[in-house]
Amino acid sequence: MRTWTFIGLAGLATLIFATAPDHATAAPPTAAQVATDIGFTKDDEQKALKGQIVSTDLPETTKKMLAAAVGMVVPAKLDKVADVIIAQKAFDKDPDNLASGAIDPKNPEAGLAGATFTAKESDEAVRLAKAEPGDDFNLSADEFKAIRAAGSSPDAVSKAYQQILAARVRAYVSQGLKGIAPYDRGGSDTASASADLFAMTKASDELKKYAPAIYNILLNYPTALPPNATESFSWVKRTVEDRPTFILVHRIVGRGPNGFVVIEREYYVGHSYNASQTGNAAIQAKAGTVVFSLSRSTTDQVAGFMSGTRHAVGRSMLKEDVEGKFKTLQTALGK
């Protein structure tokens, strides 16, 4: 029987994120161990080796969390896969991505100048101008006040919202999870993206075991990155539940000779869900390159009445979203 023949996430962690001598000398685990730890079955392995995209559930440790893993094997060399994934070339034509831009954390206002509502999105701008605490928008109590004070024109709303986004960038860069202001849900209710991201990271047993340095970075940010890692900040405007929303993203990329890891943390989301954290890894294999995506997100919409059903539906949608990106990646790699 054929098995997953790649160095494994632990081998990748040794190459990129080793933090102690024993990490540097320990032999990487077998591929079967890695796949089992993530949650994939032997049947999943066989399907992936035949070119299929496979998925599995991940532990969900809070009532609001959705978690899933997706994997595949592509018949392309690691360098080509790295070029496509790290440069995000595969996803440029994603119809849900409406606009995006890089952010210099020392001057976030400049990078956010293009984060505006278009004329076609004026209804959403007016909706935001009239927003009250609740679940229609993710804003703190002070941010709701700032938006309502800005006026009702789309241009005024965009400028006020840019200032809110810039302030959130500065707070996250300087304080990490502690700097993320909670969303005001009305009355005394709030939703904490900070607590959600902390829970997502704590639930990431695969990171803690195979890449402890990056696991600690995510828990304790801001902190120094490993030598072979880089970080970047950006914003993206996406269509979510048929509405445009602005998202702030912190991206960490680590690369070694036999693989790489990309962590994408959405530490602010304008509406519909609270936060998201995805770990993507690609590892050189005899049959090509193995690609994994481990995604976790949180939303108030899956808590409460019929939570089990809501989680099942939300988890299915999460898998479909990642699988769609993997299909785009396969096309970009010429499969």
Order of alpha helices (4+ residues) and beta strands (2+ residues): alpha-alpha-alpha-alpha-beta-beta-alpha-beta-alpha-alpha-alpha-alpha-beta-beta-alpha-alpha-alpha-beta-beta-beta-beta-beta-alpha
